Amino acid sequence: MRHPKSSESWDAEFRAGKYEFLKKPSEQARLAPVVSMIAHSIEQAGPCEVVDIGCGEGILYHHLPSSGVVRYVGMDISAVALENLPQGPVEVAAVCANLADWDGEPAPVARRVVVASEVLYYDRAAVADLKRLVDETGTVSEVIVSCVAAHPDKPNWAASSDKLWSELAQTGWPEVERARAADPATGVAWDMARYRVSPNR
């Protein structure tokens, strides 16, 4: 995935505080189903390492299950965002890269659960890049994807989300869980799915 916006543009926006709104409770509510899926993965397959693609400043870290996550790997193209990754009881590793260029390093310390929350529709090759990572590294156990749902006032959202889910279906990954979150105040909703991409991990 090569984001159409440069890393310098993202750095400038993070410095300016453009994404502070993501810390609002209404925005963070959409993370609850994602965290629940991580917890279900741990219950079913044991401890994991969470890889957060397009992590920004690592908001997901604050909501991780209280046990079972042995390391959090935040990947983003903005070095400024990565400088603000949280620190806590769970080990944190930062990767400044595009998904298309990432080789899977650092080596995993446990089976990997990759989370792609609101990022895959930024680039038309993102799903292909994610599948390459899964196929070539052999380190990924499950993939969790979150995507904004269709909205009557945003017709482009439907096209983007339909394309994403269609491409994910074509990977052949078994879908093991599906969920939806919504913000009643704005009418915005998000769909999430969990895929078991490597049953042996």
Wavefront OBJ file of the C-alpha trace (Angstrom):
o trace
v 0.000 0.000 0.000
v 1.541 3.265 -1.112
v -0.502 6.085 0.301
v -1.296 8.834 -2.228
v -0.328 11.429 0.379
v 3.367 11.799 1.181
v 4.855 11.063 4.569
v 5.807 14.733 4.789
v 2.144 15.721 4.422
v 1.112 13.305 7.157
v 3.922 14.570 9.406
v 2.746 18.167 8.979
v -0.851 17.232 9.769
v 0.075 15.312 12.906
v 2.216 18.231 14.080
v -0.765 20.551 13.539
v -3.033 18.291 15.602
v -5.379 17.534 12.715
v -6.159 14.059 14.037
v -6.834 14.923 17.666
v -10.522 14.275 16.957
v -9.720 10.561 16.811
v -9.299 10.634 20.580
v -12.936 11.622 21.157
v -15.157 8.992 22.808
v -17.468 8.946 19.767
v -14.531 8.025 17.523
v -13.052 5.511 19.918
v -16.372 3.671 20.210
v -15.650 2.099 16.832
v -12.581 0.427 18.328
v -14.651 -1.659 20.756
v -15.599 -4.371 18.206
v -12.002 -4.495 16.973
v -10.725 -5.025 20.516
v -13.405 -7.646 21.081
v -12.186 -9.493 17.988
v -8.611 -9.416 19.282
v -9.844 -10.838 22.588
v -11.765 -13.605 20.791
v -8.647 -14.456 18.791
v -6.662 -14.781 22.014
v -9.361 -16.957 23.573
v -9.378 -19.271 20.560
v -5.719 -19.404 19.564
v -3.634 -18.064 22.453
v -1.377 -15.020 22.951
v -0.551 -12.810 19.999
v 1.361 -9.834 18.722
v -0.892 -7.065 17.385
v 0.280 -5.262 14.244
v -1.621 -1.990 13.788
v -1.362 -0.849 10.158
v -1.719 2.914 9.759
v -1.593 3.196 13.537
v -1.165 6.963 13.754
v -0.392 7.751 17.387
v -1.377 4.299 18.586
v -4.855 4.961 19.953
v -5.656 1.249 19.709
v -2.911 0.481 22.232
v -4.913 2.051 25.053
v -7.821 -0.338 24.407
v -5.976 -3.633 24.003
v -7.204 -6.631 26.015
v -5.709 -6.705 29.507
v -3.958 -9.999 28.838
v -2.791 -12.035 25.875
v -1.103 -9.312 23.795
v 2.662 -9.774 24.098
v 3.718 -6.916 21.801
v 2.128 -4.043 19.901
v 3.710 -3.155 16.545
v 2.579 0.230 15.252
v 3.179 0.786 11.549
v 2.697 4.167 9.884
v 4.344 6.328 7.233
v 4.415 9.314 9.592
v 7.506 9.430 11.792
v 5.880 12.255 13.763
v 2.902 10.075 14.637
v 5.157 7.199 15.647
v 7.081 9.457 18.022
v 3.875 9.720 20.045
v 3.204 6.004 20.381
v 2.203 5.215 23.964
v 4.369 3.250 26.336
v 2.996 0.879 28.925
v 3.038 -2.692 30.188
v 2.843 -4.150 26.674
v 6.047 -3.859 24.626
v 5.816 -1.394 21.728
v 7.697 -1.508 18.417
v 7.460 1.199 15.749
v 7.742 0.596 12.009
v 7.909 3.628 9.706
v 6.993 2.225 6.305
v 4.361 1.714 3.647
v 2.617 -1.635 3.711
v 3.913 -2.229 0.180
v 7.508 -1.926 1.405
v 7.262 -3.719 4.743
v 9.202 -6.986 4.995
v 7.664 -8.078 8.284
v 10.555 -6.965 10.504
v 11.033 -6.929 13.438
v 10.660 -10.679 13.731
v 7.460 -11.588 15.571
v 7.525 -12.687 19.202
v 4.187 -14.487 18.885
v 1.609 -15.269 16.205
v 0.516 -12.041 14.542
v -2.931 -10.496 14.441
v -2.883 -7.688 11.884
v -5.368 -4.844 12.383
v -6.196 -2.543 9.470
v -8.630 0.030 10.833
v -9.880 2.636 8.365
v -6.802 2.432 6.147
v -7.099 -0.134 3.363
v -9.300 1.941 1.074
v -6.674 4.679 0.810
v -4.809 2.744 -1.872
v -6.144 0.541 -4.650
v -3.403 -2.070 -4.125
v -3.726 -2.294 -0.342
v -5.458 -5.675 -0.154
v -2.934 -7.156 -2.586
v -0.099 -5.780 -0.456
v -1.662 -7.217 2.683
v -2.050 -10.628 1.043
v 1.592 -10.495 -0.062
v 2.613 -9.850 3.536
v 0.552 -12.815 4.698
v 1.824 -15.154 1.981
v 5.491 -14.163 1.986
v 6.231 -13.708 5.682
v 4.265 -16.666 7.024
v 3.929 -14.859 10.348
v 0.304 -13.696 10.236
v -2.392 -15.729 11.990
v -5.407 -13.447 11.612
v -6.408 -10.172 9.963
v -8.983 -7.742 11.349
v -10.349 -5.073 9.017
v -12.511 -2.062 9.856
v -14.145 0.037 7.150
v -16.635 2.904 7.156
v -20.106 1.783 6.087
v -22.247 3.309 3.368
v -23.853 6.637 4.305
v -26.706 8.378 2.437
v -24.830 11.688 2.427
v -21.544 10.143 1.284
v -22.089 8.085 -1.887
v -18.350 7.609 -2.391
v -18.160 5.714 0.906
v -20.354 2.916 -0.462
v -18.184 2.494 -3.543
v -14.994 2.353 -1.478
v -16.328 -0.072 1.109
v -17.950 -2.357 -1.490
v -14.660 -2.547 -3.387
v -12.717 -3.342 -0.212
v -15.028 -6.148 0.965
v -15.115 -7.610 -2.543
v -11.320 -7.704 -2.725
v -11.087 -9.260 0.735
v -13.577 -11.955 -0.306
v -11.353 -12.761 -3.280
v -8.367 -13.524 -1.018
v -10.026 -16.779 0.014
v -9.433 -16.057 3.696
v -12.166 -17.599 5.881
v -14.204 -14.932 7.651
v -14.741 -15.996 11.262
v -16.408 -12.934 12.765
v -18.344 -9.854 11.650
v -19.465 -6.788 13.604
v -20.729 -3.240 13.204
v -20.320 -0.084 15.308
v -22.311 3.127 14.909
v -22.302 6.687 16.193
v -25.965 7.653 16.743
v -25.099 11.359 16.845
v -23.640 11.442 13.332
v -25.210 8.390 11.728
v -21.768 7.126 10.761
v -21.238 3.374 11.024
v -18.295 1.033 10.588
v -18.153 -2.611 9.550
v -15.493 -4.979 10.872
v -14.481 -8.502 9.937
v -11.967 -10.999 11.298
v -10.229 -13.444 8.960
v -8.255 -16.540 9.877
v -5.557 -16.392 7.237
v -3.262 -19.128 8.566
v -4.975 -21.908 10.523
v -1.611 -23.350 11.560
v -0.593 -20.212 13.465
l 1 2 3 4 5 6 7 8 9 10 11 12 13 14 15 16 17 18 19 20 21 22 23 24 25 26 27 28 29 30 31 32 33 34 35 36 37 38 39 40 41 42 43 44 45 46 47 48 49 50 51 52 53 54 55 56 57 58 59 60 61 62 63 64 65 66 67 68 69 70 71 72 73 74 75 76 77 78 79 80 81 82 83 84 85 86 87 88 89 90 91 92 93 94 95 96 97 98 99 100 101 102 103 104 105 106 107 108 109 110 111 112 113 114 115 116 117 118 119 120 121 122 123 124 125 126 127 128 129 130 131 132 133 134 135 136 137 138 139 140 141 142 143 144 145 146 147 148 149 150 151 152 153 154 155 156 157 158 159 160 161 162 163 164 165 166 167 168 169 170 171 172 173 174 175 176 177 178 179 180 181 182 183 184 185 186 187 188 189 190 191 192 193 194 195 196 197 198 199 200 201
